[in-house]
Each structure stands twice: as C-alpha cells, then as structure tokens.
Amino acid sequence: MVHLLRTNSANKDFIQLVKHLDTGLAITDGADHHFYDQFNKLDNIKFVIVAYENEMALGCGAIKEYDTTTMEIKRMYVSPIHRGKGIAKKILIELENWAAELSFKKCILETGKRQTEALVLYRKNGYLSIPNYGQYVGMENSLCFEKKI
C-alpha cells in the first residue's frame, strides 16, 4: 500500500528522486534544459510529498507559493518502474489538498510539450490550459495549466 509523507525539500528521498527526475528531463528537454533547470532548485521548499511503499520511495511532488492565492506544482516524478499505478495522481491530489488546507485557491504548473505522461495526468485531473506565466512566457516548449481547488 502506498503511503504519502508530507515533508520538505531536505528529505533525502526527495533529493534522490529529483536527481532521477532531472536526469530524465535533461534528455527530453534537450537544449532547453539549462533554462528550465534554473527554476527548479530545491532550496527551502516547505511543502513536499514523497510516496512510499514498504519504505521504498516511489515518487514525489511539491508545491511552492506563487502568489497569495496560488500554489505552483513543482518536481512531480514517479520512478519509471512504478508508473501506471496511480501514484502520481495520489501525489497530485495530496498536493492540492495541502494547498487548500493552507487557504490557497488554485494550483498552477508548467510542463514541457514532450512530457506526454505529465500532460495526460494533468488533463485527466482537471487542469486547464492557461497562457504561459512568469518565466515561461515565450517558451515554445512550455505548456501551463491551472486548477481551482
């Protein structure tokens, strides 16, 4: 059974999962990876979820305050051998619930056009396309989404 742990970016399992995430993104993002990487540092992320099964870390996700009403979903990842089991959906729902508990009204996120599994996940879970925001304005590879919570 999958257990979700609320933690922060100092969690050693989160740090290890993000290393795997970044390795994969370096391949799929190609030449754009260095641009995106600068916005994905782990410093002081207060709201992190790590999914475990039998004490093995399977996946992760995080939220960061974007503005006074909005949390941004960051660092979503599930180990390839554990994909297709609904773990990412559980992490995403827990992040949304946590954001709502903290009195935020919506979640936003950015993902790459080549991140096909992520696009399916977000669309299936009620995220709607929005114009690219912040640092993603003008980035052809970026797609941005939001969901009211």
C-alpha positions as CSV (number, residue, x, y, z in Angstrom):
1,M,0.0,0.0,0.0
2,V,1.3,3.5,-0.9
3,H,1.9,5.9,2.0
4,L,2.3,9.6,1.4
5,L,4.6,11.6,3.6
6,R,4.3,15.4,4.0
7,T,7.9,16.7,4.4
8,N,10.2,19.4,2.9
9,S,13.0,19.6,0.4
10,A,15.6,18.5,3.0
11,N,14.1,14.9,2.8
12,K,16.9,12.6,1.5
13,D,14.4,10.5,-0.6
14,F,13.0,13.6,-2.2
15,I,16.5,14.8,-3.1
16,Q,17.3,11.4,-4.7
17,L,14.1,11.2,-6.6
18,V,14.6,14.7,-8.0
19,K,18.1,13.7,-9.2
20,H,16.4,11.0,-11.3
21,L,13.8,13.5,-12.5
22,D,16.5,15.9,-13.6
23,T,18.4,13.2,-15.4
24,G,15.3,12.3,-17.4
25,L,14.4,16.0,-18.1
26,A,17.9,16.7,-19.4
27,I,17.2,14.2,-22.1
28,T,13.6,15.2,-23.0
29,D,14.2,18.9,-22.7
30,G,17.4,18.8,-24.8
31,A,19.0,22.2,-25.3
32,D,16.2,23.9,-23.3
33,H,17.2,22.0,-20.1
34,H,19.6,24.6,-18.7
35,F,16.9,27.3,-19.0
36,Y,14.3,25.2,-17.1
37,D,16.8,23.9,-14.5
38,Q,17.4,27.3,-13.1
39,F,13.8,27.4,-11.9
40,N,13.8,24.0,-10.2
41,K,16.2,24.4,-7.3
42,L,15.3,22.6,-4.1
43,D,16.3,25.4,-1.7
44,N,13.7,25.8,1.1
45,I,10.7,24.1,-0.5
46,K,8.4,23.8,2.5
47,F,5.7,21.6,1.1
48,V,6.9,18.2,-0.4
49,I,5.1,14.9,-0.7
50,V,7.1,11.6,-1.0
51,A,5.2,8.4,-1.9
52,Y,6.5,5.2,-0.2
53,E,5.7,1.5,-0.4
54,N,7.4,-0.8,2.1
55,E,9.8,2.1,3.0
56,M,10.9,2.5,-0.7
57,A,10.5,6.0,-2.1
58,L,8.4,5.7,-5.4
59,G,7.7,9.3,-6.3
60,C,7.4,12.9,-5.2
61,G,5.9,16.3,-5.8
62,A,6.0,19.7,-4.3
63,I,4.1,23.0,-4.1
64,K,5.6,26.5,-3.8
65,E,3.7,29.7,-3.1
66,Y,3.4,31.6,-6.4
67,D,1.2,34.4,-5.0
68,T,-1.2,35.0,-2.1
69,T,-3.9,32.8,-3.7
70,T,-1.9,30.4,-5.9
71,M,0.5,27.4,-5.3
72,E,2.7,26.2,-8.1
73,I,3.1,22.4,-8.5
74,K,6.8,21.5,-8.9
75,R,9.1,18.5,-9.1
76,M,6.5,15.8,-9.9
77,Y,8.1,12.5,-10.5
78,V,7.4,8.7,-10.2
79,S,10.1,6.1,-10.8
80,P,9.6,4.5,-14.2
81,I,9.1,1.0,-12.8
82,H,6.3,2.3,-10.6
83,R,4.4,4.3,-13.2
84,G,0.9,3.3,-14.3
85,K,-0.2,2.5,-10.8
86,G,-1.9,5.8,-9.9
87,I,0.9,7.1,-7.7
88,A,1.3,10.4,-9.5
89,K,-2.4,11.0,-9.2
90,K,-2.3,10.3,-5.4
91,I,0.7,12.7,-5.0
92,L,-1.1,15.4,-7.1
93,I,-4.3,15.1,-5.1
94,E,-2.4,15.3,-1.8
95,L,-0.6,18.5,-3.0
96,E,-3.9,20.0,-4.0
97,N,-5.4,19.1,-0.6
98,W,-2.4,20.6,1.2
99,A,-2.7,23.8,-0.8
100,A,-6.4,24.1,0.1
101,E,-5.7,23.5,3.8
102,L,-3.2,26.4,3.6
103,S,-6.1,28.5,2.2
104,F,-4.8,28.8,-1.4
105,K,-7.5,28.9,-4.2
106,K,-5.8,27.4,-7.1
107,C,-2.7,25.4,-8.3
108,I,-0.7,26.3,-11.4
109,L,2.0,24.4,-13.2
110,E,4.3,24.3,-16.2
111,T,5.3,21.2,-18.1
112,G,7.0,20.6,-21.4
113,K,5.3,19.6,-24.6
114,R,7.4,16.5,-24.7
115,Q,6.3,15.4,-21.2
116,T,3.4,13.3,-22.6
117,E,2.7,11.4,-19.4
118,A,2.6,14.6,-17.4
119,L,0.2,16.2,-19.9
120,V,-2.2,13.2,-19.6
121,L,-2.0,13.3,-15.8
122,Y,-2.8,16.9,-15.5
123,R,-5.6,17.0,-18.1
124,K,-7.2,13.9,-16.6
125,N,-7.2,15.6,-13.2
126,G,-9.0,18.8,-14.2
127,Y,-6.1,21.1,-15.1
128,L,-7.0,23.6,-17.8
129,S,-4.6,25.2,-20.2
130,I,-3.7,28.8,-19.5
131,P,-1.3,31.3,-21.1
132,N,2.3,30.7,-20.1
133,Y,3.1,32.6,-16.9
134,G,6.2,34.2,-15.4
135,Q,9.5,32.9,-16.7
136,Y,7.6,30.6,-19.2
137,V,6.2,33.4,-21.3
138,G,7.5,33.0,-24.8
139,M,8.9,29.5,-24.2
140,E,7.7,27.3,-27.1
141,N,8.3,24.0,-25.3
142,S,6.3,25.1,-22.2
143,L,2.6,24.4,-21.5
144,C,1.0,25.9,-18.5
145,F,-2.1,24.8,-16.6
146,E,-4.3,25.7,-13.6
147,K,-6.9,24.2,-11.4
148,K,-9.2,25.8,-8.9
149,I,-9.1,23.9,-5.6
